[in-house]
Each structure stands twice: as C-alpha cells, then as structure tokens.
Amino acid sequence: MGNVKEGKYKVIQNYNSVEGALYENEVVQVYDNNTKPGHLRAKDSMGRVWFIPKNYLKKIWCFLNLHYIYIWNKN
C-alpha cells in the first residue's frame, strides 16, 4: 500500500460515484486491502465500502490514550 497507513481518514472534498456520495468532513476507516491502483479501500459510518482516490482523504492523527486520561482524572 506504500506510505498510506490503515486507520481513520477524513474526506477533504466531496466524492461522487454511481453508488452515492461521500461528503466533505466525513470520517472513514481505511483498510490495507486495495485492488484499484491509486485508490484506498474505505468503509463509511453506514458500513458501505468505497474505493476512494488518495487525494480525497487526509489521515486523522489521534494521540488520545485512555490510560493517561484515567491517571490525570485520578489526581
């Protein structure tokens, strides 16, 4: 899959296809199972599978660790 990692991505531009549309700011889950070159296999919040061009997505980085939140709230 190259330099693209699995995880959550945000749609940065509306993507239309014959199956429907993904709208800007929607969050999708990307999987390492791509069959179309230049596209990523993603699943939206409704469970639909999409093959989206890479330039429509931006990786969401999450540094949240629930263990640290528990310790912080405990003190």
C-alpha positions as CSV (number, residue, x, y, z in Angstrom):
1,M,0.0,0.0,0.0
2,G,3.0,2.3,0.1
3,N,3.2,5.1,2.6
4,V,-0.6,5.1,3.4
5,K,-1.4,3.5,6.8
6,E,-4.6,1.9,8.0
7,G,-6.8,3.9,10.3
8,K,-9.3,6.8,10.3
9,Y,-9.3,9.4,7.5
10,K,-11.3,12.5,6.8
11,V,-12.8,13.2,3.4
12,I,-11.4,16.6,2.4
13,Q,-13.5,17.0,-0.8
14,N,-16.9,15.7,-1.8
15,Y,-16.6,12.4,-3.7
16,N,-19.4,11.3,-6.0
17,S,-19.8,7.9,-7.7
18,V,-22.6,5.8,-9.2
19,E,-23.0,4.2,-5.7
20,G,-23.6,7.5,-4.0
21,A,-21.6,10.3,-2.4
22,L,-19.2,10.9,0.4
23,Y,-19.3,14.4,1.7
24,E,-16.5,16.7,3.0
25,N,-15.5,16.2,6.7
26,E,-17.0,12.6,6.8
27,V,-14.7,10.1,8.6
28,V,-14.0,6.8,7.0
29,Q,-12.0,3.7,8.1
30,V,-9.2,2.8,5.6
31,Y,-8.1,-0.9,5.3
32,D,-5.0,-2.4,3.8
33,N,-6.8,-4.3,1.1
34,N,-6.7,-2.2,-2.1
35,T,-7.4,-3.6,-5.6
36,K,-7.5,-0.3,-7.6
37,P,-4.2,1.5,-8.1
38,G,-4.2,5.0,-6.7
39,H,-7.3,4.3,-4.5
40,L,-7.9,3.3,-0.9
41,R,-10.4,0.8,0.3
42,A,-12.5,2.6,3.0
43,K,-15.7,1.9,5.0
44,D,-18.0,4.8,5.9
45,S,-20.2,5.1,9.0
46,M,-23.1,3.3,7.3
47,G,-20.8,0.3,6.6
48,R,-20.6,0.9,2.8
49,V,-17.3,0.0,1.2
50,W,-15.7,2.7,-1.1
51,F,-12.6,2.8,-3.3
52,I,-11.6,6.4,-3.0
53,P,-8.7,8.2,-4.7
54,K,-5.9,9.0,-2.2
55,N,-6.1,12.8,-2.9
56,Y,-9.7,12.9,-1.4
57,L,-8.5,11.7,2.0
58,K,-6.5,13.1,4.9
59,K,-5.2,11.0,7.8
60,I,-6.6,11.8,11.2
61,W,-4.0,11.5,13.9
62,C,-5.2,10.6,17.4
63,F,-2.9,10.8,20.3
64,L,-5.5,10.1,22.9
65,N,-4.6,7.4,25.4
66,L,-7.3,6.4,27.8
67,H,-4.8,5.2,30.4
68,Y,-3.3,8.7,30.7
69,I,-6.8,10.3,31.0
70,Y,-7.6,7.9,33.8
71,I,-4.4,8.8,35.7
72,W,-4.9,12.5,35.1
73,N,-8.5,12.4,36.4
74,K,-7.5,10.3,39.4
75,N,-5.1,13.0,40.8
